[in-house]
Amino acid sequence: MPARLRDAKRKIVGSKRTYRALKEGQVAVCYLALDAESRVTEPLRRQCIEVGLEPIYVDSMKDLGRYCGIDVGAAAAAILK
């Protein structure tokens, strides 16, 4: 999973951008951090289910940020279609 996200040509990082892309039907794979606040990740999880995607959970925001190639944590990220 980390290599797939790290090597993806089209990806987005952050809960707001991921939510917007989910609403627009642009997401192929959605990643959510387990240690992120539920008020941030729950709307994303619901939107994933609504569009027929099963979110992939990552242990921590720090790990998800590292997989995305950034130096800070991330609550959500997505690989675009």
C-alpha positions as CSV (number, residue, x, y, z in Angstrom):
1,M,0.0,0.0,0.0
2,P,2.7,2.6,0.8
3,A,4.4,2.1,-2.5
4,R,1.2,2.4,-4.4
5,L,0.3,5.7,-2.8
6,R,3.9,7.0,-3.0
7,D,4.2,6.2,-6.7
8,A,0.8,7.4,-7.8
9,K,1.0,10.0,-10.5
10,R,-2.4,11.6,-9.5
11,K,-3.0,11.9,-5.8
12,I,-4.4,14.4,-3.4
13,V,-3.6,14.9,0.3
14,G,-5.9,16.4,2.9
15,S,-9.4,15.8,4.1
16,K,-11.1,18.8,2.4
17,R,-9.5,18.0,-1.0
18,T,-10.3,14.3,-0.7
19,Y,-13.9,15.0,0.2
20,R,-14.3,17.3,-2.7
21,A,-12.8,14.7,-5.1
22,L,-15.1,12.0,-3.7
23,K,-18.1,14.2,-4.3
24,E,-17.0,14.7,-7.9
25,G,-16.4,11.0,-8.5
26,Q,-12.7,11.4,-9.2
27,V,-11.3,9.0,-6.5
28,A,-10.0,5.5,-7.3
29,V,-8.7,4.7,-3.8
30,C,-9.2,6.5,-0.5
31,Y,-6.9,6.3,2.5
32,L,-8.0,7.4,6.0
33,A,-5.8,7.6,9.2
34,L,-7.1,5.7,12.2
35,D,-5.8,8.2,14.7
36,A,-7.4,11.2,13.0
37,E,-10.4,12.8,14.7
38,S,-13.6,11.1,13.8
39,R,-15.3,14.5,13.0
40,V,-12.8,14.7,10.2
41,T,-12.8,11.2,8.9
42,E,-16.4,10.1,9.4
43,P,-17.9,12.4,6.6
44,L,-15.2,11.0,4.3
45,R,-16.0,7.4,5.3
46,R,-19.7,8.0,4.6
47,Q,-19.0,9.6,1.3
48,C,-16.8,6.6,0.3
49,I,-19.6,4.2,1.1
50,E,-22.0,6.4,-0.9
51,V,-19.9,6.3,-4.0
52,G,-19.1,2.6,-3.6
53,L,-15.5,2.7,-2.3
54,E,-14.2,0.9,0.7
55,P,-11.7,3.2,2.4
56,I,-8.3,1.8,3.3
57,Y,-7.2,2.6,6.8
58,V,-3.7,3.6,7.8
59,D,-2.4,3.3,11.4
60,S,-1.5,6.9,11.9
61,M,-1.6,10.4,10.3
62,K,2.2,10.5,10.5
63,D,2.4,7.3,8.4
64,L,-0.1,8.5,5.9
65,G,1.8,11.8,5.5
66,R,5.0,9.9,5.0
67,Y,3.4,7.6,2.4
68,C,2.3,10.8,0.5
69,G,5.8,12.2,0.6
70,I,5.1,15.1,2.9
71,D,6.7,15.9,6.3
72,V,3.5,16.4,8.2
73,G,0.6,14.1,9.1
74,A,-2.5,13.7,6.9
75,A,-5.9,12.6,8.0
76,A,-6.9,11.6,4.4
77,A,-5.4,11.0,1.0
78,A,-6.6,9.6,-2.3
79,I,-5.4,8.3,-5.6
80,L,-7.3,9.8,-8.4
81,K,-8.8,8.0,-11.4
